[in-house]
């Protein structure tokens, strides 16, 4: 459908293929899909969903501070007065939609190739993170803006990160050879590595650093190249040198050759 508010028949809904959240990259596309395939609901529920979709579109395009309630209603195809039946102001709708985006984004990045080892899983997750980061640059910028101003939302962002890092720590503990470091040490490692990713997101997408953007263009121009490079760093920190024989980019291979073999035994493949 061209816009979220377009009505579609039950037969059309049945024709839409079922898609998991991690098959999406752009959150607005996922939200539009969910509105399209949702079971029959009340008019009020549909209107609220359309307002949320409109808010996501405007946030992604112009950001939180420039967004107006009238912009949301125009994007949603809803009368301006109707907005206040569902939300108090633009801050409230932004908190709602960005909290939902955070939850969906974590699920988008939850990819693990079947039958592959830890390195392949890390690389696949990094590639999806890069794709999601670029596809939702406006929303990520808004998360920083609102997090600096609204404590409740900052707490939501912290909780989402905590859940993700705990998932990483649990995966490392499950995959690692006997004698793995204490859980809290692994968890702190995940936080440290995640902080690196947050800073890269800031300087590549949210507030681009020209020097870093130019460097990435020379060293890791494709998304897959950057995913390989980051996966080598993560795998070395959490497991040891990457398994031999894998196909990785030139920069990632050079980095891997520089890194020493871990002393904790043979890392899992």
C-alpha positions as CSV (number, residue, x, y, z in Angstrom):
1,X,0.0,0.0,0.0
2,X,1.2,3.5,-0.7
3,X,0.2,4.9,2.7
4,X,-0.5,3.4,6.1
5,X,-4.1,4.7,6.2
6,X,-5.1,2.8,3.0
7,X,-7.8,0.2,3.7
8,X,-7.2,-3.2,2.2
9,X,-9.5,-6.2,2.0
10,X,-9.2,-9.3,4.1
11,X,-8.3,-11.3,1.0
12,X,-5.4,-8.9,0.3
13,X,-4.2,-9.3,3.8
14,X,-4.2,-13.1,3.4
15,X,-2.1,-12.7,0.3
16,X,0.7,-10.8,2.2
17,X,3.5,-13.3,3.0
18,X,4.4,-13.7,6.7
19,X,7.6,-12.0,7.6
20,X,9.6,-12.0,10.8
21,X,10.9,-8.7,12.2
22,X,14.5,-9.6,11.5
23,X,13.7,-9.8,7.8
24,X,13.4,-6.0,7.8
25,X,16.0,-3.2,7.9
26,X,14.0,0.0,7.8
27,X,11.6,0.3,10.8
28,X,9.1,2.4,8.9
29,X,8.7,-0.5,6.4
30,X,8.2,-3.0,9.3
31,X,5.6,-0.8,11.0
32,X,3.7,-0.3,7.7
33,X,3.8,-4.0,7.2
34,X,2.4,-4.7,10.6
35,X,-0.4,-2.2,10.1
36,X,-1.2,-3.9,6.8
37,X,-1.4,-7.5,8.1
38,X,-2.9,-6.7,11.5
39,X,-6.2,-8.5,12.2
40,X,-9.4,-6.5,12.1
41,X,-9.4,-3.8,14.8
42,X,-11.5,-0.9,15.9
43,X,-11.4,2.4,14.1
44,X,-9.6,3.9,17.1
45,X,-6.9,1.3,17.1
46,X,-6.3,1.9,13.4
47,X,-6.1,5.6,13.9
48,X,-3.6,5.3,16.7
49,X,-1.4,3.0,14.6
50,X,-1.6,5.5,11.7
51,X,-0.5,8.3,14.0
52,X,2.4,6.3,15.2
53,X,3.4,5.5,11.7
54,X,3.1,9.2,10.8
55,X,5.3,10.1,13.8
56,X,8.0,7.6,12.7
57,X,8.1,9.0,9.2
58,X,8.4,12.6,10.4
59,X,11.0,11.8,13.1
60,X,13.1,10.0,10.5
61,X,12.9,12.8,8.0
62,X,13.2,16.0,10.1
63,X,14.0,15.0,13.6
64,X,12.3,15.5,17.0
65,X,12.9,19.3,17.5
66,X,11.6,20.2,14.0
67,X,8.6,17.9,14.2
68,X,5.2,19.4,14.7
69,X,1.9,17.7,15.6
70,X,0.5,19.0,12.3
71,X,3.3,17.2,10.4
72,X,2.4,13.9,12.1
73,X,-1.2,14.2,11.3
74,X,-0.5,15.1,7.6
75,X,1.8,12.1,7.3
76,X,-0.8,9.9,8.9
77,X,-3.8,11.3,6.9
78,X,-5.6,12.1,10.2
79,X,-7.3,15.3,11.2
80,X,-5.2,17.5,13.5
81,X,-7.8,17.5,16.3
82,X,-7.8,13.7,16.4
83,X,-4.2,13.5,17.5
84,X,-5.1,14.7,21.0
85,X,-7.6,11.9,21.5
86,X,-4.6,9.5,21.6
87,X,-1.5,11.5,22.7
88,X,-1.0,14.5,24.9
89,X,1.8,16.1,22.8
90,X,4.6,15.3,20.4
91,X,6.9,14.2,23.3
92,X,4.5,11.5,24.4
93,X,4.0,10.0,20.9
94,X,7.8,10.2,20.3
95,X,8.5,8.3,23.5
96,X,6.0,5.6,22.5
97,X,7.2,5.1,19.0
98,X,10.9,5.2,19.8
99,X,10.5,2.8,22.6
100,X,8.8,0.4,20.2
101,X,11.5,1.1,17.7
102,X,14.2,0.1,20.2
103,X,12.5,-3.2,20.9
104,X,12.0,-3.9,17.2
105,X,15.6,-2.9,16.3
106,X,17.0,-5.4,18.8
107,X,14.9,-8.1,17.2
108,X,16.0,-7.0,13.7
109,X,19.6,-7.6,14.7
110,X,19.0,-11.0,16.3
111,X,20.4,-13.1,13.5
112,X,22.4,-16.3,13.8
113,X,23.1,-18.4,10.7
114,X,22.0,-22.0,11.1
115,X,24.8,-24.4,11.5
116,X,27.5,-21.7,11.7
117,X,29.9,-20.9,14.6
118,X,30.3,-17.9,16.8
119,X,32.3,-15.9,14.3
120,X,29.7,-16.3,11.6
121,X,27.0,-15.2,14.1
122,X,29.0,-12.1,15.2
123,X,29.7,-11.2,11.6
124,X,26.0,-11.6,10.5
125,X,24.8,-9.6,13.5
126,X,27.3,-6.8,12.7
127,X,26.2,-6.6,9.1
128,X,22.6,-6.4,10.1
129,X,23.5,-3.7,12.7
130,X,25.2,-1.6,10.0
131,X,22.2,-2.0,7.6
132,X,19.8,-1.0,10.4
133,X,21.9,1.9,11.4
134,X,22.1,3.4,8.0
135,X,18.4,2.7,7.2
136,X,17.2,4.4,10.4
137,X,19.7,7.2,10.8
138,X,17.0,9.8,11.6
139,X,15.5,7.6,14.3
140,X,18.8,7.0,15.9
141,X,19.5,10.7,15.9
142,X,16.1,11.3,17.7
143,X,17.0,8.6,20.3
144,X,20.0,10.7,21.3
145,X,18.0,13.9,21.3
146,X,15.2,12.6,23.5
147,X,17.6,10.6,25.7
148,X,19.4,13.8,26.6
149,X,16.2,15.5,27.6
150,X,13.8,12.9,29.0
151,X,15.1,10.7,31.8
152,X,12.3,8.1,31.4
153,X,13.3,7.5,27.8
154,X,17.0,7.4,28.7
155,X,16.1,4.6,31.1
156,X,14.3,2.7,28.3
157,X,17.4,3.0,26.1
158,X,19.6,1.8,28.9
159,X,17.3,-1.2,29.5
160,X,17.3,-2.1,25.8
161,X,21.1,-2.0,25.8
162,X,21.3,-4.0,29.0
163,X,19.1,-6.8,27.6
164,X,21.2,-6.9,24.4
165,X,24.5,-7.1,26.3
166,X,23.2,-9.8,28.6
167,X,22.2,-11.8,25.5
168,X,25.7,-11.4,24.1
169,X,27.3,-12.5,27.5
170,X,25.1,-15.5,27.7
171,X,26.0,-16.5,24.2
172,X,29.7,-16.2,24.9
173,X,29.5,-18.2,28.1
174,X,27.5,-20.9,26.2
175,X,29.9,-21.1,23.3
176,X,33.3,-20.6,25.0
177,X,35.6,-23.4,26.1
178,X,35.8,-24.4,29.8
179,X,37.4,-21.8,32.0
180,X,35.6,-18.8,30.6
181,X,35.9,-15.6,32.6
182,X,33.2,-14.8,35.3
183,X,29.9,-13.7,33.8
184,X,30.3,-10.1,35.0
185,X,33.6,-9.8,33.3
186,X,32.1,-11.1,30.0
187,X,29.2,-8.7,30.5
188,X,31.5,-5.7,31.1
189,X,33.4,-6.7,27.9
190,X,30.1,-6.6,26.0
191,X,29.3,-3.2,27.4
192,X,32.8,-1.9,26.3
193,X,32.5,-3.4,22.8
194,X,28.9,-2.0,22.5
195,X,30.2,1.4,23.5
196,X,32.6,1.3,20.5
197,X,29.7,0.5,18.3
198,X,27.6,3.4,19.7
199,X,30.5,5.8,19.0
200,X,30.9,4.5,15.4
201,X,27.2,5.0,14.9
202,X,27.5,8.6,16.0
203,X,30.5,9.4,13.8
204,X,29.5,7.5,10.7
205,X,25.7,8.2,10.6
206,X,24.3,10.4,13.2
207,X,26.9,13.3,13.2
208,X,29.3,12.2,10.4
209,X,33.0,12.8,11.1
210,X,34.5,13.5,7.7
211,X,37.8,12.0,8.5
212,X,36.2,8.7,9.7
213,X,33.8,8.6,6.8
214,X,36.7,9.0,4.4
215,X,38.8,6.4,6.2
216,X,36.0,3.9,6.1
217,X,35.6,4.6,2.4
218,X,39.2,3.6,1.8
219,X,39.6,0.7,4.2
220,X,36.1,-0.8,4.4
221,X,33.9,0.7,1.7
222,X,31.1,-1.9,1.7
223,X,28.9,-2.8,4.6
224,X,30.2,-6.3,4.5
225,X,33.8,-5.1,4.7
226,X,33.0,-3.1,7.9
227,X,31.1,-6.0,9.3
228,X,34.1,-8.3,8.8
229,X,36.4,-5.8,10.4
230,X,34.2,-5.3,13.5
231,X,33.6,-9.0,13.8
232,X,37.4,-9.6,14.0
233,X,37.7,-7.1,16.9
234,X,34.7,-8.6,18.7
235,X,35.8,-12.2,18.2
236,X,39.3,-11.5,19.3
237,X,38.1,-9.8,22.5
238,X,35.6,-12.6,23.4
239,X,37.1,-15.8,21.9
240,X,40.5,-15.4,20.3
241,X,41.8,-15.2,16.8
242,X,39.2,-15.8,14.1
243,X,39.0,-19.3,12.6
244,X,41.1,-19.8,9.6
245,X,39.6,-20.5,6.2
246,X,36.8,-18.0,6.4
247,X,36.2,-15.5,3.7
248,X,36.6,-12.0,5.1
249,X,37.6,-8.6,3.6
250,X,41.2,-7.5,3.1
251,X,41.2,-5.0,6.0
252,X,39.7,-7.6,8.4
253,X,42.2,-10.2,7.3
254,X,45.1,-7.8,7.9
255,X,43.7,-7.0,11.3
256,X,43.3,-10.6,12.2
257,X,47.0,-11.3,11.3
258,X,48.0,-8.5,13.8
259,X,46.1,-10.0,16.7
260,X,47.7,-12.6,18.9
261,X,46.2,-16.0,19.6
262,X,44.3,-16.0,22.9
263,X,45.8,-18.1,25.7
264,X,42.5,-19.7,26.7
265,X,42.6,-22.5,24.3
266,X,41.2,-23.2,20.8
267,X,38.2,-20.9,20.2
268,X,34.9,-22.3,19.0
269,X,34.3,-22.2,15.3
